[in-house]
Amino acid sequence: MTRKHLPGILAMAIIVLASNILVQFLFGQWLTWGAFTYPFAFLVTDVMNRLYGAPAARKVVFFGFIVGVICSLIGTQIMLQGDGYTYPAVTLRIALGSGLAFLTAQLMDVAIFDKLREGSWWRAPLASTLVGSSLDTAIFFTIAFSGTLTFLEPSNDVSWAGEALPMLGAGPMVPLWVSLGVADWLVKLSLAIIALVPFRLIVSKALSARAPA
């Protein structure tokens, strides 16, 4: 790690920390505020990949993973009360799902970006983020809430997430956690497109600063 990697590491740490906090606050019926901050982790990874290469991007990912693990460990020790029950702020399944989803999706993002880096400027960040975001959503919501994985944490009752409801309130009948995942995925896809603008600006400015006078 060098000083030039520090901005990316700090940005990733801030995004992961903020997302772990904001995921506790609802936005509407299907989302949390964390859904709007977490996707920018892919922006940080892609910028680092473009400017410094895949090895530097992986370092940033691993630092973000460490921050996420620390946040999860702290969350499992914070006990909340509601409806006559005491429960941890972060359950084991959410901690496992969050960590595995982040690491897998981000490393996939790095690999895809690296394969496509020689194409049009927008191709690598868009393709890598779309695939990474989809993988992240699928892994997290399946591990955290699917009824087929209750053996991971038998004491954690996630039956509420399996309630059959119309998808996003209007579609076919699916478990609630599927609607939550689809809503999260749609936000990620939208932000993947929006993030192309700051990606282009940040990379262009950084490359211009490197150019000899």
Salt bridges, closest charged atoms under 4 A:
ASP114 OD1 - ARG117 NE 2.85
ASP136 OD1 - LYS188 NZ 3.46
ASP184 OD2 - LYS188 NZ 2.08
